Amino acid sequence: MPVSDLPLSFRFGVFFFVGGLIPNPIDIRFQKVSGLGATVSLKTHVEGGQNLYAHRFPDSIGYQNLVLERSAELISPLDIEFNISLSLFKFAASNVLVTLFDDSGVPTAGWMFLKTFPVRWSTSDLDAGRNGIVIDTMELAYTRMQILRL
């Protein structure tokens, strides 16, 4: 496959499904997405009398938190949802789809995050000595991730 046909990481969208089903058309643009990963935890079993090795078995799957970065908005549905969760301790799980697009805007891959909820929100430092954009970082935990290749 020529290098020019490989997917580029800067064409993506993030789609929040309110109530798990209805896409939020406002909160789709993000500067950076990270935490796209899973790890299989292992259980080790030592067999009696066997000192050369131990048996290793898959135990469970652990996920990183999904981390989203964007410029600080004035107000959006996602901001309201995060504010309710982090101020009132009321959580409404939603599904999130991160989609990678080709240069024509056609989806080529995706990652579906099921039952997400906010666990961290931070805003970049305010610095009178620098001319930069204020960035909000949102961190979501989730129950499960599905990789989608289109």
Sequence and secondary structure as in RCSB ss.txt:
>XXXX:A:sequence
MPVSDLPLSFRFGVFFFVGGLIPNPIDIRFQKVSGLGATVSLKTHVEGGQNLYAHRFPDSIGYQNLVLERSAELI
SPLDIEFNISLSLFKFAASNVLVTLFDDSGVPTAGWMFLKTFPVRWSTSDLDAGRNGIVIDTMELAYTRMQILRL
>XXXX:A:secstr
  GGGS  TT EEEEEEETTTEE SSS   SEEE   EEEEEEEE  TT  S  EEEEEEEEE  EEEEEE  S 
 HHHHHHHHHHHH     EEEEEEEE TTS EEEEEEEEEEEEEEEEE    TT     EEEEEEE SEEEEEE 
